[in-house]
Amino acid sequence: MYYSVGMRKTSLRAVFFAGLCAVGVEYLSGCVNPVNLKVQGKDNISGPDTDVTVTFYSWNYTASENDVVKTLPLARKSEIDADNMPLDPVQPGYTFLGWWDKDGRIHGGADVEDWGTQVTDATIVCADMDVFARWLELSGDGALIQVYSSLGPVAQASTMKIQIGGGDVFRIKNEDAFSSYKWIYNGDIISILSEITFGSGGPGIFNTNNTGVRPIVIRAVTNESKWESSYFYVEVQ
């Protein structure tokens, strides 16, 4: 569709982008965080060659406050990079479920959608950004849940490594001790069976053709109707 501007015919797209330029709006392509429309000339808006700051927060359940884990200056529109990511925080009674760009805890923390977008070392940062640790509360010490892989027992908080394209099966050995169990990844239930299988071409996080670390949480109800939890990490490398 075209519109007449003076004696020229101009497309609607050109009119739109001309309007953006007129009000001083710059679109920054490639940014995964939602703040990729910048109004130039306003306070707290970084110019093309200036730094931005990423602040990593973790809720301290003992002190009931957000602790600053790391403050990271970056060149605008650059990736965070693996060397700049903070170490995974540790907190008794909770397991860490990654960094996110919204503080889902203020909404209860149960719904993954409340946490926004997961922030990784590949995240491109275009503006000052607050990042929040996501936690899952555990019950029990995990001792009652006996998880085994092809290599033997899987200890709580351990990292089980799988070569890219390889496979492994993780199973609850003492499944008869529980009336039900859930395998959880990033707050979502991924299985209610007694075992999960990772392999080449598997569905979603079970696909070992994709590298990365998957935090796996198990929540099980004992035959005495008590909750038990455990967790471990699967790293495909």
Beta strands, then each sheet from edge to edge (+ up, - down):
strand 1: 2-5
strand 2: 8-11
strand 3: 25-27
strand 4: 37-39
strand 5: 51-60
strand 6: 65-75
strand 7: 78-79
strand 8: 94-100
strand 9: 118-119
strand 10: 124-125
strand 11: 129-137
strand 12: 147-149
strand 13: 152-154
strand 14: 159-162
strand 15: 168-172
strand 16: 178-185
strand 17: 188-191
strand 18: 195-198
strand 19: 212-222
strand 20: 227-236
sheet 1: 1+ 2-
sheet 2: 3+ 4-
sheet 3: 6+ 5- 11- 8+ 9-
sheet 4: 7+ 10-
sheet 5: 13+ 12- 15+ 18-
sheet 6: 14+ 20+ 19- 16+ 17-
end
